[in-house]
Amino acid sequence: MTINLTRRRALSLFAASPFLMAGPAWADKSAEAYVEKIGRDVLRVANAGSRGVATRNKFASLLGRYVNLRGITMASLGTYQKKLPAGDKDKLNGLVTTYAAALFAWYVDEFKGKEFVVDRTAEQGKFVLVYSKIVKSSGADEPIVFYLSGGGGSYRIVDISVLGVRLSSAMRQRFTDELKKSKGEFEPLYAMLREAETW
C-alpha cells in the first residue's frame, strides 16, 4: 500500500495545469514528421508488454534522445536555480530523467494503442506545438501535445502535455514545494526523486 501511495503521490509531479492558448493551426510538415517518429517509438515501448525497470530504462532512453529535460529541469527551479550546489546539475538531471521515465513506465498502459496520429500544428511564440494522439483499440484516445523549439527539420522537445497535464508547470510547482519545505536545501528534493528507483 505504501508503494502505491508513493506512486500516486508521485503523479503530483504532473500536477494539472491549463494549456496556453496557441495561435491558429498551420502546417509544419517537418515538425509533424519529427513527432510521428517519436510517437511510433513510444507506441513500440508501450505495446511491448514489458514493465518495471526494463520499461523505465527504455523510456529514459527516449527522454534523453528527444526531450530537453535539462532545460526543463533548470527552468523549473525558478529562483532556486542560483542555489543549486556547484556540480549538482548532472546529478539533478539524472534523477529527473529516472523519475519521469519511471512515471511513464508506471502508466505505460495509458500509452498503448493501435496507432499514433498527428492532428495539427500551431505556432505559439517561438515554439511549434504539435497536437497528436494515441488511438486506442477501445476507449478514448490519449491526446499528447509536444512543444518544440528549433526549425528547418532540427527540433527538440522543450515541453510536453500528457495525461492531461503539462510537464514544465508541474515540475516547477513540485520543486518549489519541496525546496520551500526544506528552506532551500536540495537533499530532500533529491531523496524525493530517488523514490522512483524503487518502483
Protein Blocks (a to p, Z undefined) as FASTA:
>chain_A
ZZmmmmmmmmmmmgccdddddddddddfklmmmmmmmmmmmmmmmmnopahjllmmmmmm
mmmmmpcfklmmmmmnmmmlmmpcghilmmmmmmmmmmmmmmmmmmmmmmgcfbdcdfbd
cdehjbccdddddddfbdcddddddddedeehiacdfbdceehiafklmmmmmmmmmmmm
nnopaklmmmmmmmmmmZZ
